[in-house]
Amino acid sequence: MYKLISTLFVPFSKKSRNIAAKNIIRTNIRELKVQVTETQKQKDAGLVFQKIELLPEFKAAKTILLYWSCSGELPTHTVVEKWSADKEILLPSVQGDELLIKRFSKDQKMKKGCLGIWEPEISENFIGKIDLVIVPGIAFDLKKNRLGRGKGYYDRFFDRNKNIKKWGVCYEFQLLPSIPARNKDVRMDKIITPAQIID
């Protein structure tokens, strides 16, 4: 009886340890983000997106899912507006447990969604082909694992779109040697930071 209980307990204890480790990472990264000045945010964003613009996959991409940055994320407002002149730029919207996709336009008003994230004020959801996704995260690691906020929106989206190109962008301090991950977790194809590209 004891052996059976021990066998059943091991996966749950490992899962609990992973959750605890992820929460510690989230707390530490949140504290580091507070220390980043507005000037440094813009500088780092410039370095990251300069690298992206030079990559052939980006040049060839016609439709890109980006994100409208919150205060703790690598800023994207300028690049979203800039790239929307030449490419179809999409932004995520959360509805229930799902990530919906909406077209961005400079002429379209933005509204604050249910999680406080700004999104295009349109009801139509994009269902066409997406060439590239540029995604934020709480942290990434050298194996290209991504740690999000824990709600699983991007995970479910990527699970439905397995062949889509996925690039993570972050500050240098968000790239860690390793983060807790499961075999079924979706890895990024690239991680781009101000100083490097992880292929």
N, C-alpha and C positions, 0 to 999 in steps of 0.2 A: 504493500500500500504506500509506504514512504517513497519507494523508488518511482512509483507512478506519479505521485504528487510532485516530486522533484522534477521529473521530466516535463510535466505540464507547466511548471512554474518558470523554467529557464527562459523560454521565448518571451514571456510577459515581462520578466525582470530585465531582459536585454532591451526590449521595446521601451520600458520605463527609463532605462539609462540613456537611451538615444534621445528620448523626448527631453530629459533633463539637460543633456549636453547641448541640444539645439537651443533650448531656452537660455542657457548661459551665454551661448554665442550671440543670440539676439540681444540680450541685455548689454553685453560688452560692445557690440557694434553700435547700438543705439547711443551709448555714452560717447563713443568716438565721433559719431556723426555730429553731435552737439558742438564739438570743438572746431569743426570745419567752418571757416569764414566764408562769406558770400563771394569774396574775391577768389578764394581757393576753389570753391565749387565751380565757378565759371571757367577758371584756368584748367582744371582737371577735365571738365566736360569738353572744352576745346581740344585738348590733347587726345581724348578718347575718340571723338567724332572725326577729327582729322585723319586718324588711323583708319577708321571705318570707310571714309570717303575714297581712300586709295585702294581698297580691296576690290578685286575684280567681281566678286559675288555681289557686292553692293552696287557697283556700277551697272551690272546686268539686271539687277532686281527692278521690276516695274511696280510691284505692290509690296509695301513694307508695313508690318504691324509694329508700331513703336509704343510709347507710353507718355502720358502727360505727367511730368514729374511732380511729386510732392516735395515738401521742404527737405526731407532727409535723403532724397534720391539724387543721383547724378542729373543735373538740369538738362531738360530736353526741349523746352518751349521754343527756343530760337531755332534749333535744328528741325523740329517738326514743321514750323512755318516756312523755313528755308527750303526744305526738300519737297514740300507739298506743291511747289511751283513746277517741278519736273517729274515727280513720281506720285503714285496714289498712296497716301499715308493713311493708315488705319490706327485707331485707338481702342483700347479695351474698355468694356463696360460690364459691371457686375449686376447680374439679376438672379436672385436666389443663390443657388450653388454653382451657377454657370458663368463662364466668361463669354460675353457677347462682343462682337466686333462691329465698329462703326467707322464710316468714312470721316476723315477730317477735312475741313475746308476753312480757309481764312474768313470766309463770309458767313460761316455757320456759328451761331452762338454756342457757348459751352455752358454746361450746368454741373453742379456738384451731385455726384451719384450717392448711392446708399452707404458706401464706405468712406465718403468724404473725398473721393477721387473725381477729378474733373473729367468730363466726357462730352462728346458732341451732343447737342440737344436735338437729336433726331430719333425717330422710332425704328427706322429701317436698319436691319442688321445685314452686314456684309457676308455673303456666302460664296464668294468667288475664290479664285486661287491666290494664295499668299506666297510670295517668293522668299520672304525673309522675316524673321521675328527678332527684334532687339528688345531684350527683356531685362528688367532690373531684378535685384534680389537682395536679401539681407547679407548673404555671404556666398562665395563660390570657393572651390578648391582646385588644386592643380590637376585633379582628374576630371575637371569640368562638371563636377556636381554643383547643384544649386540649392541653397536654403532660402525658402521664401518666408512669408509671414505665418504660414501654418494652416492656411485655409484651403490650399490645394487647387485654386482656380487655374493657374497655369499648368499644373500637373495633369489635370483632367483634359485641358485643351490640347496639350501635347500628346496625350494618350490617344486622342481622336485624330491627331494630325502627325503621325509618326515620322513621315518623311520630310517634314518642313525644316528648313534651315533655322537654327536657334543660336543666337549670339547673346551672351551675358555681358553686361557692362557694369562697371563698379569703380569705386575708389580703390586705391592700392591697399588700404588696410582691410578691405572687405575680401581680399583674396587670401585664403588660408591654406596651409599645407594639406589639411584634411578636414572634412566635416562629416558627421554621421549620415550614411546613405544606405539604401537598400538596393539589391540587385535590379529590382524593377523600376527604380527611380530613373527619370529621363535626364540624361546628361546633355549639356550644351555642346554645340559643335566648335565654338570658339568662346574664349573669355577675353574681353578687351579692357585694359586698365590704362591709366595715363602713361605708364612706363613700358607696358608689354602686351603682347598678344599670345595667349595660350591656345595652341592648335591641337 
